[in-house]
Amino acid sequence: MADRSSSIQFDDIPLDEARRMGRGPRMDPELRALQQKIQSLDSAAVRMMLPEDTSPATMKNRILRVAAELGMPVTIRKVPGGLLFWRSADEDIQQATDISQRLQTARSKGRSRPSPRRA
């Protein structure tokens, strides 16, 4: 029989180093940077220039998702070339609530019309 040499190699690694190696970033680096930026919001707004391959709607959804995970309300506006966002104040939240209620009322009125009957 032919001599089988093992092609698997083993290296001893300290346990602390092994634990650090197993933990990689759990979040996309862009989202991690976004999270840190949202956490640092105080009394200033941030203008974010969008990459060419990212739509404003996609980035808005990402900002909202990260802010929701942090439990922080943010207001987002579309500006030429990107987005503008800041930590929502009470007046921003109240304005968004009012607009939402008006839109829901308009939708419910539009649906209450009777549908035309077929002959």
LOGUGU-849849 format. One record per residue (C-alpha): x, y, z; residue number from 1. Coordinates in Angstrom, 1 decimal, decimal comma, padded with zeros to 4 digits. Example, Ala and Ser with C-alpha at 12.3 -4.5 7.8 and 13.67 -1.06 7.14 Angstrom:
! LOGUGU-849849
    east   north      up    k
   012,3  -004,5   007,8    1
   013,7  -001,1   007,1    2
! end
This chain:
! LOGUGU-849849
    east   north      up    k
   000,0   000,0   000,0    1
   001,1   003,5  -000,7    2
   002,0   005,8   002,2    3
  -000,8   008,3   002,8    4
   000,6   011,6   004,0    5
  -001,9   013,9   005,6    6
  -002,8   017,0   003,6    7
  -004,6   018,6   006,5    8
  -002,4   020,9   008,6    9
  -003,1   021,9   012,1   10
  -001,9   025,0   014,0   11
  -002,2   025,6   017,7   12
  -003,7   029,0   018,4   13
  -004,3   030,7   021,8   14
  -007,9   030,5   022,8   15
  -008,4   034,3   023,2   16
  -007,1   034,8   019,6   17
  -009,5   032,0   018,3   18
  -012,4   033,7   020,0   19
  -011,6   037,0   018,3   20
  -011,2   035,3   014,9   21
  -014,6   033,8   015,1   22
  -016,3   037,2   015,6   23
  -016,5   039,1   012,4   24
  -018,5   042,2   011,7   25
  -022,1   041,3   011,7   26
  -023,1   044,3   009,7   27
  -022,2   045,7   006,3   28
  -019,4   048,3   006,8   29
  -021,5   051,0   005,2   30
  -024,4   050,3   007,6   31
  -022,0   050,3   010,5   32
  -020,7   053,8   009,5   33
  -024,3   054,9   009,1   34
  -025,2   053,5   012,5   35
  -022,3   055,5   014,1   36
  -023,3   058,6   012,3   37
  -027,0   058,3   013,5   38
  -025,8   057,7   017,0   39
  -023,7   060,9   016,9   40
  -026,7   063,1   015,8   41
  -027,5   065,8   018,3   42
  -028,5   069,2   017,1   43
  -027,1   069,0   013,5   44
  -028,4   067,5   010,3   45
  -026,3   065,3   008,0   46
  -026,2   065,5   004,2   47
  -025,4   062,2   002,6   48
  -024,3   062,2  -001,0   49
  -025,5   059,0  -002,6   50
  -023,3   056,7  -004,7   51
  -024,4   056,4  -008,3   52
  -025,6   052,8  -007,9   53
  -027,9   053,5  -004,9   54
  -031,3   055,0  -005,2   55
  -032,6   057,5  -002,6   56
  -035,5   055,2  -001,7   57
  -033,1   052,3  -000,9   58
  -030,8   054,5   001,2   59
  -033,8   056,0   003,0   60
  -035,0   052,5   003,9   61
  -031,5   051,7   005,2   62
  -031,4   054,8   007,4   63
  -034,9   054,1   008,8   64
  -034,0   050,5   009,5   65
  -030,8   051,4   011,4   66
  -032,5   054,2   013,3   67
  -035,3   051,8   014,3   68
  -032,8   049,3   015,6   69
  -031,3   052,1   017,7   70
  -034,7   053,3   018,8   71
  -034,1   056,8   017,5   72
  -036,6   058,6   015,4   73
  -035,1   060,4   012,3   74
  -036,5   062,7   009,7   75
  -035,3   062,3   006,2   76
  -035,6   064,7   003,2   77
  -034,5   064,2  -000,4   78
  -032,1   066,9  -001,6   79
  -030,3   067,2  -004,9   80
  -027,6   064,6  -005,1   81
  -028,5   062,8  -001,8   82
  -030,4   062,8   001,4   83
  -030,6   065,1   004,4   84
  -031,4   063,5   007,8   85
  -031,5   064,5   011,4   86
  -032,8   063,3   014,8   87
  -036,5   064,0   014,9   88
  -037,8   066,6   017,3   89
  -041,3   066,4   018,8   90
  -042,6   068,9   016,2   91
  -041,2   066,6   013,3   92
  -043,0   063,6   014,8   93
  -046,2   065,6   015,2   94
  -046,1   066,8   011,6   95
  -045,5   063,2   010,3   96
  -048,5   062,0   012,4   97
  -050,8   064,7   011,1   98
  -049,8   064,0   007,5   99
  -050,3   060,3   008,0  100
  -053,8   060,8   009,4  101
  -054,8   063,1   006,6  102
  -053,6   060,6   004,0  103
  -055,4   057,7   005,7  104
  -058,6   059,8   005,8  105
  -058,3   060,6   002,1  106
  -057,7   057,0   001,2  107
  -060,7   055,8   003,2  108
  -063,0   058,4   001,6  109
  -061,8   057,4  -001,9  110
  -062,6   053,7  -001,2  111
  -066,1   054,3   000,1  112
  -067,5   055,0  -003,3  113
  -069,8   052,3  -004,5  114
  -068,5   050,2  -007,4  115
  -070,4   050,4  -010,6  116
  -072,7   047,5  -011,2  117
  -072,4   045,3  -014,2  118
  -075,5   044,7  -016,3  119
! end
